[in-house]
Amino acid sequence: MNKAIQKGKGYPDLTVLEKRNNFGGLFVEIKPEGTKLYKQNGEPATPHIAEQLAYLLELRKRGYCIAFGVGFDNVKTIIDKYLKSEL
């Protein structure tokens, strides 16, 4: 169902539409525990991650808080910090 409402490739996995700290909401791209997001030179680890990063950065330009969340604990921390206005 989520795929049916997404607008194109790269749309983040999780959306929190709660305004905090001048952000219009939070978008999180969720990755499994242990996922490597970047190469040593700072480039995205895969073309797919590069595509997702580009989408996230466009959302950031529009006033949203963005993040990659790697593993359950990291995603939970991101959400908690956002809702406490710590991001």
Backbone hydrogen bonds in HBPLUS format (Angstrom, degrees):
<---DONOR---> <-ACCEPTOR-->    atom                        ^
c    i                          cat <-CA-CA->   ^        H-A-AA   ^      H-
h    n   atom  resd res      DA  || num        DHA   H-A  angle D-A-AA Bond
n    s   type  num  typ     dist DA aas  dist angle  dist       angle   num
A0004-ALA N   A0001-MET O   3.10 MM   3  5.17 123.8  2.43  96.5 110.8     1
A0005-ILE N   A0002-ASN O   3.18 MM   3  5.54 138.6  2.36 106.4 116.4     2
A0014-LEU N   A0028-VAL O   2.97 MM  14  5.04 157.0  2.03 154.4 158.0     3
A0028-VAL N   A0014-LEU O   2.88 MM  14  5.04 163.2  1.91 144.6 149.4     4
A0016-VAL N   A0026-LEU O   2.78 MM  10  4.93 161.7  1.82 150.5 154.4     5
A0026-LEU N   A0016-VAL O   2.80 MM  10  4.93 158.2  1.84 141.1 148.6     6
A0020-ARG N   A0023-PHE O   3.25 MM   3  5.34 145.9  2.37 132.2 142.1     7
A0023-PHE N   A0020-ARG O   2.75 MM   3  5.34 160.2  1.78 128.6 135.7     8
A0024-GLY N   A0063-GLY O   2.90 MM  39  5.97 157.5  1.95 144.2 151.7     9
A0065-CYS N   A0025-GLY O   2.94 MM  40  6.17 163.4  1.97 171.0 165.7    10
A0027-PHE N   A0065-CYS O   2.92 MM  38  6.31 154.9  1.98 154.3 161.8    11
A0067-ALA N   A0027-PHE O   3.04 MM  40  6.49 130.6  2.29 155.9 165.7    12
A0029-GLU N   A0067-ALA O   2.94 MM  38  6.40 158.7  1.98 154.5 160.0    13
A0069-GLY N   A0029-GLU O   2.83 MM  40  6.00 165.8  1.85 148.5 151.6    14
A0031-LYS N   A0069-GLY O   2.73 MM  38  5.98 161.4  1.77 169.5 169.6    15
A0071-GLY N   A0031-LYS O   2.85 MM  40  6.17 158.4  1.90 167.8 160.5    16
A0035-THR N   A0032-PRO O   3.08 MM   3  5.78 152.1  2.16 146.9 146.1    17
A0045-ALA N   A0037-LEU O   2.79 MM   8  5.27 160.2  1.83 128.9 127.4    18
A0039-LYS N   A0043-GLU O   2.73 MM   4  5.42 163.2  1.76 164.5 170.3    19
A0042-GLY N   A0039-LYS O   2.99 MM   3  5.36 162.9  2.02 115.7 119.3    20
A0050-ALA N   A0046-THR O   3.02 MM   4  6.30 154.3  2.09 148.1 155.9    21
A0051-GLU N   A0047-PRO O   2.94 MM   4  6.22 151.1  2.02 146.4 153.5    22
A0052-GLN N   A0048-HIS O   3.00 MM   4  6.30 157.7  2.05 148.2 154.2    23
A0053-LEU N   A0049-ILE O   2.82 MM   4  5.99 157.6  1.87 150.3 156.7    24
A0054-ALA N   A0050-ALA O   2.98 MM   4  6.19 157.5  2.03 145.9 151.5    25
A0055-TYR N   A0051-GLU O   3.14 MM   4  6.41 154.9  2.20 144.4 150.6    26
A0056-LEU N   A0052-GLN O   2.92 MM   4  6.21 163.3  1.95 152.1 156.6    27
A0057-LEU N   A0053-LEU O   2.86 MM   4  6.09 160.5  1.90 154.8 159.9    28
A0058-GLU N   A0054-ALA O   3.10 MM   4  6.35 145.3  2.23 141.4 150.0    29
A0059-LEU N   A0055-TYR O   3.08 MM   4  6.46 153.1  2.16 148.6 156.0    30
A0060-ARG N   A0056-LEU O   2.89 MM   4  6.25 149.0  1.99 148.1 157.6    31
A0061-LYS N   A0057-LEU O   3.05 MM   4  6.33 150.7  2.14 141.9 148.5    32
A0062-ARG N   A0059-LEU O   3.00 MM   3  5.06 134.0  2.22  96.8 110.1    33
A0064-TYR N   A0059-LEU O   3.20 MM   5  5.67 156.7  2.26 137.8 139.0    34
A0063-GLY N   A0060-ARG O   3.00 MM   3  5.22 162.1  2.03 111.4 114.2    35
A0075-VAL N   A0071-GLY O   3.08 MM   4  6.33 163.2  2.11 156.7 161.8    36
A0076-LYS N   A0072-PHE O   2.89 MM   4  6.11 165.5  1.91 160.2 164.3    37
A0077-THR N   A0073-ASP O   2.98 MM   4  6.17 157.2  2.03 145.5 151.6    38
A0078-ILE N   A0074-ASN O   2.98 MM   4  6.23 159.3  2.02 150.4 155.6    39
A0079-ILE N   A0075-VAL O   3.04 MM   4  6.31 166.0  2.06 155.1 157.9    40
A0080-ASP N   A0076-LYS O   2.89 MM   4  6.07 169.1  1.90 154.4 157.9    41
A0081-LYS N   A0077-THR O   2.89 MM   4  6.01 168.3  1.90 153.8 157.1    42
A0082-TYR N   A0078-ILE O   2.94 MM   4  6.08 157.4  1.99 147.3 154.1    43
A0083-LEU N   A0079-ILE O   2.93 MM   4  6.15 170.5  1.94 158.6 160.4    44
A0084-LYS N   A0080-ASP O   3.01 MM   4  6.18 135.2  2.22 141.9 154.1    45
A0086-GLU N   A0081-LYS O   2.74 MM   5  4.90 171.3  1.75 157.1 154.0    46
A0085-SER N   A0082-TYR O   2.92 MM   3  4.97 156.7  1.97 108.6 113.8    47
